[in-house]
Amino acid sequence: MDTKLKVSVIMLGVKDVARAKEFYVDGLGCEIEQDFPGFVRCSLGEGSSSLALYEWEAVAQDAGVSAEGFGFRGSSFHFLTDSREEVDEVMRTAVAAGATVVQEAAAATWGGYSGYFSDPDGHLWKVATDS
């Protein structure tokens, strides 16, 4: 068997599934694939992984770890766009949906253009273009 690693679903532990659902579905336009009490799975578009929103405590319990923790979690999600205008548009849309700007979009030292926002639970998203 030739198995290659791929990410089928990205699951985020969230404090309030209804609020997270509103942010990602109503605010950012994700489409619901499954919707159950305490759990929602969304499509991020063709060719992308799905996004699952699951109660924070339930994720920790499922994994057998403590739900306590704070600060930077050592990961971020990246949305690569085709233009600076699209970066700015995504940032504005995220903020209108309830995101917090962590780093304003600006020219990057590596030659591109990028910014960071966090969702209502503090998960970091980088929006960038290399043009």
C-alpha positions in Angstrom: 0.0 0.0 0.0 1.4 3.4 -1.0 -0.1 5.8 1.5 0.8 9.5 1.3 0.0 12.0 4.0 -2.9 14.3 3.2 -5.1 16.6 5.3 -8.7 15.6 4.8 -10.2 17.6 7.7 -8.9 20.4 9.8 -10.6 20.4 13.2 -10.7 23.4 15.4 -11.6 23.3 19.0 -13.9 26.2 19.7 -15.5 27.6 22.9 -18.8 28.3 21.2 -19.8 26.2 18.1 -22.7 28.4 17.2 -20.4 31.5 17.2 -17.7 29.8 15.2 -20.3 28.5 12.7 -21.6 32.1 12.3 -18.0 33.4 11.7 -17.0 30.7 9.2 -20.3 30.1 7.4 -22.2 33.4 7.6 -19.1 35.7 7.8 -16.6 33.9 5.5 -18.9 31.9 3.2 -18.0 28.3 4.1 -20.6 25.8 3.1 -22.0 23.4 5.7 -21.4 19.7 5.0 -22.6 18.4 8.4 -24.4 20.2 11.3 -24.9 18.5 14.6 -25.2 19.8 18.2 -21.6 20.6 19.2 -20.1 19.9 15.8 -20.2 21.4 12.3 -18.1 20.4 9.3 -17.7 22.9 6.4 -16.5 22.8 2.9 -13.6 25.1 2.1 -14.1 24.6 -1.7 -13.0 22.1 -4.3 -9.5 20.8 -3.7 -9.4 22.0 -0.1 -9.6 20.1 3.2 -12.9 20.4 5.1 -13.0 22.5 8.3 -14.6 20.9 11.4 -15.7 23.0 14.4 -16.0 21.0 17.6 -16.5 22.0 21.2 -13.1 22.7 22.8 -13.6 20.4 25.8 -14.9 17.6 23.6 -11.8 17.8 21.4 -9.5 17.6 24.4 -11.6 14.7 25.8 -11.5 12.9 22.5 -7.7 13.2 22.3 -7.2 12.3 26.0 -5.5 15.6 26.9 -6.2 18.6 29.1 -8.3 21.4 27.7 -6.2 24.0 29.5 -3.9 26.1 27.5 -3.4 29.6 26.2 -1.4 31.8 23.9 0.2 30.8 20.6 -0.7 27.2 19.7 2.2 26.7 17.2 0.1 26.6 14.1 -1.6 28.9 11.6 -3.7 28.5 8.6 -2.7 30.2 5.3 -5.0 31.5 2.6 -2.9 32.2 -0.6 -4.5 34.6 -3.0 -3.8 35.9 -6.5 -3.5 39.6 -5.7 -2.9 42.3 -3.0 -6.5 43.4 -3.6 -7.8 39.9 -2.7 -5.6 39.9 0.4 -7.2 43.2 1.5 -10.7 41.9 0.6 -10.3 38.7 2.6 -8.9 40.7 5.6 -11.9 43.1 5.5 -14.4 40.2 5.2 -12.8 38.4 8.2 -12.9 41.6 10.3 -16.6 42.2 9.4 -17.3 38.6 10.4 -15.7 39.2 13.9 -12.0 38.5 13.3 -9.2 40.5 15.0 -6.4 41.9 12.9 -3.2 40.6 14.3 -0.9 42.1 11.6 -2.2 44.6 9.0 -1.6 43.5 5.4 1.6 45.0 4.1 4.5 44.3 1.8 6.6 41.5 3.1 10.4 41.1 3.2 10.1 38.0 1.0 8.6 40.1 -1.8 4.9 39.3 -1.3 2.1 40.9 0.6 0.4 39.5 3.6 -1.5 40.0 6.9 -2.7 38.0 9.8 -6.1 37.8 11.5 -7.4 35.6 14.3 -10.9 34.0 14.5 -13.0 34.5 17.6 -11.2 31.6 19.3 -7.7 32.9 18.6 -6.8 30.6 15.7 -4.4 32.5 13.4 -4.9 32.9 9.7 -2.3 34.4 7.3 -3.7 35.8 4.0 -0.9 36.3 1.4 0.0 36.7 -2.2 3.5 36.4 -3.8 2.6 39.1 -6.4 
